[in-house]
Amino acid sequence: MAEECIFCKIVKGEIPSLKLFENNEVLAVLDIYPSTKGQAMIIPKQHYTHLYELPKETLFSLSEVVHNLSSVIPKSVNSLGLNIVLRMGPKAGQRVPHLAVQMIPRFEGDDKVVAIQWVPEQELQKDLQDVYKNIREELSKVVVVKKEDNIRPASVEAEPKKEEKKKEEAIKQEKEDFSSWLKRRIP
């Protein structure tokens, strides 16, 4: 754990918190500086700054707690919606270099204190194919690609379409053959 990290101090109990849930991997607490009623924070108990650093068991545990709280918190505070926010890096608004998932219940008129929105940039649409290729290329370096996965390098994507077309043609031919056979059999 990082010595000066405020979230690590919360995990160690050096800073008091209102614990909602705790297991071996993660801790869920009410945010002591909430923007809205019921705002909670889920943090890994070990010090990690980025999502991609988490071991799978911690990631699964974090996901399960977020999943469970996503129904419990809105019901408990009678909110109209819920934002689930994860910030990675200062530019994304991460103030403490310890991964935290924020769960922010939403209420009528809370736009003054919670501003989570973005404006689409039409100019960026022209770069979508290049961005897509770059991301897929990088993804293929970190994901074990299997034939049955939906995630595969862009260069492999054209092949299944050809296979699908062949299957469709074979089915069509079988139907035609059966139809001809049936016509010959019926007097």
Residue pairs with C-beta under 8 A, 6 or more apart in sequence:
1 8
1 11
1 12
1 46
1 47
2 8
2 47
2 97
2 98
5 47
5 96
5 97
5 98
6 15
6 96
6 98
7 43
7 47
7 96
7 98
7 100
8 47
8 98
9 15
10 17
10 27
10 29
10 43
11 27
11 43
11 45
17 27
17 29
17 30
17 32
18 29
18 30
18 32
19 27
19 28
19 29
20 28
20 29
20 30
20 40
20 69
21 27
21 28
21 65
21 68
21 69
22 28
23 61
23 65
24 45
24 61
25 44
25 45
25 57
25 58
25 61
25 62
26 42
26 43
26 44
26 45
26 58
26 61
26 62
26 65
27 42
27 43
27 45
28 40
28 41
28 42
28 43
28 65
28 69
29 40
29 41
29 43
30 38
30 39
30 40
30 41
31 39
31 40
31 41
31 102
35 104
35 110
35 113
35 114
36 79
36 104
36 105
36 106
36 107
36 110
36 113
36 114
37 77
37 79
37 105
37 107
38 73
38 74
38 76
38 77
38 79
38 105
39 102
39 103
39 104
39 105
40 69
40 73
40 102
40 103
41 100
41 101
41 102
41 103
42 62
42 65
42 66
42 69
42 100
42 101
42 103
43 98
43 99
43 100
43 101
44 54
44 58
44 62
44 98
44 99
46 58
47 98
48 54
48 58
48 98
48 99
49 88
49 94
49 97
49 98
49 99
50 88
50 89
50 99
51 59
51 86
51 88
51 99
53 99
54 62
54 99
62 101
66 84
66 101
66 103
69 103
70 82
70 84
70 103
73 79
73 82
73 103
73 105
74 81
74 82
74 105
77 105
79 105
79 106
79 107
80 106
80 107
80 108
81 105
81 106
82 103
82 104
82 105
82 106
83 102
83 103
83 104
83 106
83 114
83 116
84 101
84 102
84 103
84 104
85 101
85 102
85 103
85 104
85 116
86 99
86 100
86 101
86 102
87 93
87 94
87 100
87 102
88 94
88 99
94 100
104 114
104 116
106 114
132 154
133 154
136 153
136 154
137 153
137 154
139 151
140 152
140 153
143 149
143 151
145 151
145 152
145 153
145 156
